[in-house]
Amino acid sequence: MTQREQNPAATAFDDLHSRHAAGLTRQAYLLTGRPELARRAVERGFRLAWQRWPQVAVDPDPAGWVRATVHEGALTPWQRLLPWLRTARTAQEVPPSVAPADRALLTAVLRLPAPYRRMLVLHDGVGLGLYEAAIEVEASTPAAASRLAHARERVVAELSGRELAGGKLSRAESSRAESSRGGEQGTEEQGVEKWGADTAGDEGWRGRLAVLAATLEVAPPAVRQAAAPQRVTAQAVTPAAAAPLLRAESERSARRLTRVTFALTGLFALVTLSVAVVAPDRGAPPWQRPLVTAPVAPDGPVQPREARLLPEAR
């Protein structure tokens, strides 16, 4: 019996990776416009999934859990501080592997704000319903409908002059989403299906976006060699071989984080103990001059001199 057969968790993780890694890489590329950034986001998403596998394994949609992690990693705000990690904004930054007919559409999508871009990719690219996409982005259904409407309007404006634009989610449909939110859950789901039916007939740029999300050629994630002692080189591997390497890298990262945590805790305890031993008086409070108190009458008979000082003795 192989090691893979002895570990059902590893088998389930490898199957999840083999089924969804390529699609998630394409989605991350639609969000960033940079292949290397997309690969990094996918690799990070699966590493986190393996570190939290007990939680991911019982999730109703493990692929959705990984997808949300990948999208959040691809759109991390701190990446804007580094020019080579920013989202590509112009057609010149799009790799030549993208077909010329799809370059304008991809550029229009990349110029959207990050929340609009993610909502558009989830709904029109991946094919999630409005209600499911709203749950994934942690927004209300009316807010998700508004983001989708504005994203489509901006893409249509960007593609003006080309016979690609068509079918926008109107503001009336957004208002229907807002009004339906106050109803029961079943009524809300029926409203979501109605919005999808109103816009499903368009086969223009939204159909091409779905094709890009399904067929865009992006190299698979590059993972480090597990057997390399220094782990400084990376190479593209097949999906079947990438999953075990990702698991090994995830376990190494978890061990490094544990060691650093224990080291910092020990260092803090050592510094605290050193200060307590070396400090003067070992941390005792400093001496303070006592406050002046009123005179107290003695227990014996009052002397003449004291009688002049004590009113009760007069």
PESULSUL-V759579 format. One record per pair of residues at least 6 apart in sequence whose C-alpha atoms are under 7 Angstrom apart, sorted by the first residue. I is the first residue (numbers start at 1). GAP is how many residues later the second one is. Records with the same first field share a line. If there is no record, write none. Layout:
I=GAP / GAP
This chain:
4=6 / 7
14=229
17=226
18=221 / 222
22=198
23=191
24=18 / 43
25=13 / 14 / 17 / 193
26=187 / 190 / 192
27=186
28=10 / 43 / 46
29=6 / 9
31=43 / 79 / 86 / 87
32=6 / 42 / 55 / 56 / 78
33=54 / 55 / 61 / 77
34=53 / 54
35=183
37=37 / 48
38=36
39=181 / 182 / 183
41=29 / 32 / 33
42=28
43=178
45=21 / 24 / 25
46=20
47=199 / 200 / 203
49=7 / 17
50=197 / 200
51=199
56=6 / 9
68=68
75=39
79=6 / 7
80=6
88=6 / 22
89=18 / 21 / 22
90=17
91=12 / 16
108=47 / 50
109=8 / 46
112=39
116=31 / 32 / 35
117=34
119=14 / 28 / 29
120=28 / 31
122=6 / 11
123=6 / 7 / 10
124=82 / 85 / 86
125=84 / 85 / 88
126=84 / 87
130=62
131=10 / 61
134=6 / 7 / 10
141=36
142=32 / 35 / 36
145=29
146=28
149=19 / 20 / 21
152=16
153=15
156=9
159=6
164=40 / 41
165=39 / 40
166=36 / 38
167=32 / 35
173=22
177=14
180=7 / 8 / 11
181=7
220=16
221=15
222=12 / 13 / 14 / 15
223=11 / 12 / 13 / 19 / 22 / 23
224=7 / 9 / 10 / 11
225=6 / 9 / 20
226=19 / 22
276=6 / 7
307=6 / 7
308=6
